[in-house]
């Protein structure tokens, strides 16, 4: 039964990413049509980051308190509302209004919670990596479909199609996902009497051993690559001069690479090597990727860089999420994954402003150079921690 639920969750995750990338094929071009320049597109992305930064931990706590079905239902309903608002957006203010429901649009963290709850500890990293495989599939289908639909039928039709897709996802949730995926422990029963907005219950997780250092590594090492990802829609338009359909094909290529890495590489590596070693590897590769990005000149160069870049991003995300969820009780996995999601939201909050400043004043190479420098520092820190840990074990 648990295996069947996990497979359904994988399907829901793949569909969610598909609808999300349909939206990505609409928003930047609609923003340009409504008169947004690079700066205002940055403000729009920052708005999403702030909303989801606040919503991530609350949504995670909601999932822990009310269960998987309620959490996924809320996330899918929020997505439906957001896409319908995008479909009727005909004024710059509407682009900001349609982002308000994103406070609850956390389908992937909810899916991660279900997989983490139902997976054995030694298979947790592999189970979470399969969600990355779903992400790759959704990226391929959504990017390709989004480019074709927006080109042939327009942005309103594409947005309505994505809303209809989320209705289907919601029906899957109501039909197949159980009310809760957690063991009914005394701790779980006790938490149901506590408030959703209990900040102490959320920040309490940072006191568990190893959580704070890993969380800081997740933020610091992820910030430079996060800035690049946030700015990519602008880079595709301005630096690579891509049209919507070409951008869709490029995103589909990302999805193919991620699908191969998540499906065929990460699971095998997590079964053979320790999580600390793989975390070290991902940060080291990320520093080399930053160096390569600093010197790329065209979209062909970028397509070559995508291979190690997707490996580093995928490995880093899976390993840090696995370490963090293992560090807290199973009754708190939703809140922990909500905090992890808030890291991405934090990157989207500061990314547009920082990225816009760097791009305008120092060019695209500045992203790569900063990523290389920051990840080298983190790599040295992690290496020292690992050496100290090895030395203590020998004693």
Secondary structure as UniProt FT lines:
FT   HELIX           2..33
FT   TURN            34..35
FT   HELIX           38..66
FT   HELIX           68..87
FT   HELIX           92..97
FT   TURN            98..99
FT   HELIX           100..104
FT   HELIX           107..118
FT   HELIX           121..123
FT   HELIX           124..152
FT   HELIX           155..176
FT   HELIX           186..191
FT   TURN            192..193
FT   TURN            196..197
FT   HELIX           199..203
FT   HELIX           204..207
FT   TURN            209..210
FT   HELIX           211..238
FT   HELIX           244..260
FT   HELIX           261..266
FT   HELIX           267..272
FT   HELIX           275..294
FT   HELIX           299..326
FT   HELIX           330..332
FT   HELIX           333..362
FT   HELIX           365..394
//
